[in-house]
Amino acid sequence: MLERKAYGALRAWKASSQGSTALLIEGARRVGKSTLVEKFGKAEYRSCLFIDFFTAPPEVKNYFQQMSTDLDSLFVYLSAFYGVKLYPRETLIVFDEIQFYPFARGLIKYLVADGRYDYIETGSLVSIKQNVRDIIIPSEERAIELNPMDFEEFCWAMGQAPLVDVMRNSAEQLKPLPDALHGKCERLFREYMLVGGMPAVVADYVESRDFGKIDAIKRDILTLYRNDIGRFAKGYEFKVGSVFDGIPGQLSKHEKKFSLSTLGGDPRMRTYEEAFFWLEDARIANICYNATDPGIGLALSRDQSTLKCYMADTGLLVTHAFSDNAHTSDKVFRDILLGKLSLNEGMITENAVAQALRANGHRPFFYSRFDREDASARMEVDFLITQEYANAGGKMRTTPLEVKSTKRYGTASLDKFRKKFGKRVGREYVVHPKTLEVQGDRVYLPLYLAFCL
């Protein structure tokens, strides 16, 4: 069983909530929501009643409809149907894949008020119109997001927990690792970028170390996503599909802003906004907007028309990039791993950093300025987040990040950014494939330490 950080969040919710709220776990399909909650229910409660609304028969759904005002009878029938004895304050009831039966989600207010049991809902696409049309979103619902496994969780799965402790200490102390450990961490991170963080893929890779085999699993997941687009993005499925299929090509460009002109015709961002929202709501993509006047509230200057669209999982991005072939051989992945095959590594590394930032709870933005008349004013900063800044008494400041995939690079945009925004800027990061180095307020951070940001 793979170890997930979110397990700790579930335990914290149980301890603090004491039945006063239900927990909604949102995440992409196949990200491990059901497995995590089932493990939690069995380990932390006397009993766990697990209802999967994707497979639940009409009979079970009718219980909710017919007994919505008679909870005593509802619990008796559910207990009998699933063969699970219910214990007041010692039973967890799980509504898995809640998007397939929103009516049950609408009852959460009354189930929580009843107070007998704890409730966890899992789902994806829980915000799209057809899944909230006829219900009132319960205020008694606390939501968390389950992302693909980050690099730290991948290391745990690979039996490298002691190495994770060493990496975290390096990031906290801002001290570089010895060359031998640095090389080991780099190689492990390259593996992670190719494998990604989808639990089924990681579990298979831990056992087989076969890139060709896990590529088949990733292709199945991508096919599932395409089928979901056709099934749930009703009325604009073509636009969602076009954006989804265009992600690798857009990220392979020098400037990774999503250009709708490549989709053909004369598209406008306002007609595609719903497509980007759908992909982000499904947790398939991480959308990063341009903050035109960056300050503490980055969203206050968000430019809706200028964005970058990353895959939520970098391993899926790699397979998506090779989707023009029926399969990708193990040899191709090993050539990429060893640097023998030409591939736009900037696409992969920047996506991996975006994934790491999202896993740590950041909603990253970027900064882009194009000046036709003054070339010296042009700049492109890959990511912006906000962090406490020691030199400002611990107050929040904008933290710019530049991602470098090669060892030879410049930092002109980062230099211009600090000059332009001055006291708004805190610590700067250059995330690169070299050792850790500190120069004043600028930290040159190895790519494998991005999970510490």
N, C-alpha and C positions, 0 to 999 in steps of 0.2 A: 504494500500500500504506500503510495507516494505521500510524502509529508508536505502539507500546504500551510502557508502562513495564516490563511484565512481561518483555520481551525481555532486559532487564538482569539480572533474577532468573534467567533460564535460563542466561545466560552465567556468572553467579556459581556456579550449581549445577555446571555442567560443570567449571569450574576447580577448585572445592573438592572435588567428589566423586571425580573421576578414576575413574569406573566403580564406586565402592563402594556407590552407592545408585541406585535408579530414582527418577524424578520423577513424581508424580501431580499433574496440573493439574485441579482441580475448578472448575466454573462452570456457570452456567445454559446451557440450549440457546440457540444463536445468539449467544453472547457473544464468539466469535472464537477459541476454543481451537484448533481444527484449523488455521485459517489461520496463527496465531502459531507453532505448532510446526512446520508444514511450512516456513514461511519460515526458522525457526531451523535446522532440519535441513539445508536446502539451502545456507545461508550458512556454517554453522559446522562442517560435517562433509564428508568426502570423498564420502560417499554417505548416502542416507537411505531406509530401507525403511519405507513408510507403510502400515499395515494398518487399515482402517476396519471395525470389527466389526459395524457396522450393515448394511453391504453385503457383507461377506466371505462367499463361498460356503461351503457345508458342507465342501467339499474342504479348504479352508484350515483350518477349525476342526478337522477330523479330523487334520491334521498335528500339531496340539498334543496331541490325545488319544493318538495312536498313537506319537508320538516324544518324549513328555515325559521319558523316561529316556535318550534318544539325541539329544542336542543337535546333534551333528555332522550327522546326517541332517536334523533339523528345519531347520537353517540352509541346507542345500543345497536342500531343497525350497522353502522360502520365497524364496530367492534366485532359483530357476528360475521360480517362478510369477509373481513380480512383476518379473522382469527387472532386478533390482538387484544389482550386485556388492557383496559385503560385504568390508570391510577391517578387520582386527583393530585396535581402539582408534581407528578413524577412521570408524566407521559408527554412525549413530543409528537405532534401531528404534523406531517409534512404534506404540503400541497405542491407536488412536483409538476413542472411544466404548466404553471398556472395560466399561461397565456391561452391554453386550449380550453379553459373553462373559467372565464372572467367572473361568472356568477358567484363562484366560491370565494373569489377574492373580495367581492362586494360584501360578503358575510363576515369578514374578518373583524369589523367593528363590534359585532354582537358576540362573536366567539371569544374575543379578548375580554370584553366586558363580563362574560360569563365566568372567566377566571379559572376554570378547572384545569386547563392544559396549556402547554406552550405551542406556538405555531411558527413554522418556517415555510415560506413560499419560495419556489425557485422558478425562474423563467427567463426567456429572452423575448425581445419585441413586445414587452409589456406595456409600452407607451403608445404604440401605433393605434390609429383611430378605431379599427375594428375590435381592439382588445380593451378599450375603455368606454366604448360608445354608450353602453346601457348600465354602467355602474358608477357609484361615487367612490373615488379613491379614498380608502380609509386613512384617517389621520393617525390611527394607532399602528401604522406600518412604518418600520424603520428599514431603510434600504442600504445595502452594501453591494459593491461590485466585485465579482470574481473574474480576475484576468488570467490569461495564460501564465504558466509557471515562469517566474523570472529566473535570472541567472543563479541567484542564491539557491532557489528551490531545485534547479537543475543540478547544481553541485551536490546538494544533499542526496538526490537520487543516484548520482554517480559515485556515492561513497566518499565524497570530498568535504565533509563537514569541517574537519580541522583546517583545511585550506580556506574555507569561507571566513573562519575566525581571524585568520592571518590577514586576509584581504580587508576585512572591516577595520581591523586595527590600523592597517596602513592608511586607509581613508580618514580615520578619525585623527590619527597622529600626523597626517600629511608627511609620511616618511615612505620612500620607495622601498620595494621589495628587493631582496638579493636577485641577481640575474637568473639563477636557476629557477627560483619560485616565480619570478616574473614571466619567464618563458613558459612554464607549466600553466600559469593562469591564462596567458594569451592563447595557447593551444586549446584549452578547455573552452574558452569563450568562442573561438572559431567553430568548434563543434556545436556549441549552443546555438549560434546564429543559423547554422544549417539545419539543426534538428528542430529548433523552436521549443515552445512551451506547452503544446497541447498534450495533456496527460497520457492519452493512449499512445501517442508517438514517442514520448519520453520513455514510457514503460517498456515499449518494444525495443527501443534503442539500447537501453540499459542491458537488456538480455541478449540482443543480437549483434549490436554494433554494425548493423547492415543499413547503409544509407538508401540503397535501392528498395529495401523492404519498407522502410518508414516512409519513403516517397509515395508508395501505393496508399498508405493510410492517409497521408496528407491530401492526396488527390481525392480520396473518398470524402474527406471533410469539405474540400472546395466544391465538390459536386453537390453535397448537401446544402451548402450555402447558395449555390446557383438555383437549386430546386426551391429553396425557401424564398428566394427573390421572385421566382415565377408564381409561387403560391400566395405570398403575403403582400407583395408590393403591387397590389391591384391598381391598375390605371396608370402606373408609371414604372412598370417593371422593366421596360426597355431602357429607360434612363438609368435606373439603378444598375442594371446589368452592364450598360456601357461604361459607367464609372468604375464598377468593380473590375471589369476586364482591362480597363485602362490604367490601373494603379501601377503595375510594374513599369510600363513605358513612361509614365509621368515621373516616377522616382528615379529613373535611369538618366534623366536629363541633368545638366549642370545646375540649372535653376529648377528646383523641384516643385514649384507652384503648379497647381493643377490647371492646365490649359484646356478649356472646353472646345477650343477650335479644332483640336485633334480628333474630336468625336464626329466631325463632319457636319455639314450644313452651317447654320449660323446660330448656334445655341447661345443663350443668355443665362448668367448665373441664377437669376431670380426664378427661372423655370427648372433649374436643377437643384435648388436648395433642399427640396424634399427628398431627393435621391441621396444626398450626402447625409441628411438627418437619419434616413432609414438605415444606412450602412453603419452609422455610429450607434444608433439605438440598438441595432442587432449585435453590437460589439464586434463587428467584423472589421471595422476601420477605426483609426484614431484620426480625428480631424484637428488640424492645427491652423489657427487663423492668424492673420497679420494684425499686430497691435501697432497702430500708426503713431500713437503718442504714449509710449510705454511708461507706466507708473505703477503704483502698488496695485491698483485695480486694472489689470491688463485687459479685462473684458470690456472696460469702459470705452476703449478706443478700437474695438474689434472691427475689422473691415470684412464684412460678410462676403464680399465678392473676391477676396484674395485668400486662398487657403492652400494647404498641403494635405494630401490624403495618404496616410500610412496604413499598412495592414496592421491589425491588432497583434498578429503573431508573425515574427520575422521568418520562422521556419516555413510557414505557409506562403509567405511572399516569395521565398526562393523557389518553391515548387510551382507557384503561380507563374513565375517568370519563365519556366520551362514547359508551360502547359500546351505549347504548340506541338509537342511530341506526345505519343501515346504513353510513354514512360521515360523516366530518367534513370540511367544505370548508376549503380554504386560507384563505378569508376569516375563518372563525371563529378560526383560529390567529393570524392577523394582528391581529384585534381584541383577542385576549388579549395579544399581544405589545405592543400600543400602549395597553393599559389601557382599552379601549373596551367590553369585555364583562365582565360581572360573573362572577367565579369566585372560589372560596375560595382566595386566594393562600397563606394559611397552610398549607393542605394541601400545596401544591406546594413551598413554600420549606422547610418542615420535612422533607419527604421528601428534598429535595435535600441538606440538611445531613446527614441520616442516611446517605445514599449516600456523601457525601464522607468521613464518619468511617469508614465500613466500608472504603472504598477505601484509607484510610491505616492499616488494620490495627487500628482500635479496635473493641471490642465494646461499643457504647454502652448505657448504662442510663439510667433517668430517676428522678426522685424525686417522689412524690405523697403528700400527706398531707391527709386530710379529717377535720376535727374538727367534729362536730355542735354541740358546746357552746361552742367557742371559735373564732369566725370568724377571729380574728387569727392563729391557728395554722395555718390552711389555706395550702397552697402547692403549686405544680406547677412543677417545673424540667424543661425539655424534655429535656436530655441531661446525662449525667454520664460523664466519661472520667477517666483518671488520667494525670498528666504530672509531670515534674520541676518543682520550684518553687524559683526562685533564692533567695527570701527564707527558705527552710528549708535552705540549704546544698545545694541540688540534690536533696533527697529528694523522693520521690513524694508527691503530694497529690491530692485529688479536685478536678477541674476542672468546675464547673457551666457549662452553656451555655443561654442563652435565645435562641430564634429569633423574630425579629419580621419580619412581612411588610409592615407599614406604618410610616410615619415618626413616627406618634404612638403612644406606648405607655408603659407603666409597668414598673417592675422590682421590684415588691413581693416577689415570690416569691424572687428572687435575694437581696434584702436580708435576708429572713427566714432563708434557707438559711445564709448566713454567720453570722448571729447565733446560730443553733441549733448549728451544727457547728464553729464557731470554727477551731481550729488544724488541723483535718482538711482545710480548704479552701485551695486554692492560688489561682492566677489564675482570674478569672471572665471569661466572654465573653458579650457581647450581639451576636449576629450579625444585622445589620439592613441595610435598603436605604439607608444613608447613608454618609458618609465615615468613615474610621478616626479614632478618638479614644481617648486613654488617660486614665483617671482612677484613679490609684493602682494597685490590683491588678485593676481592671476595664478590659477592652479592648472597645471598641465596634468590631466588625469588619465591614466590608462583606460582603454575602452572597457576592460573587464570590471572596473570600479564604478561604472555608470549606475549600477543598482544601488549604490550608496547615496546618490544625490537626493 
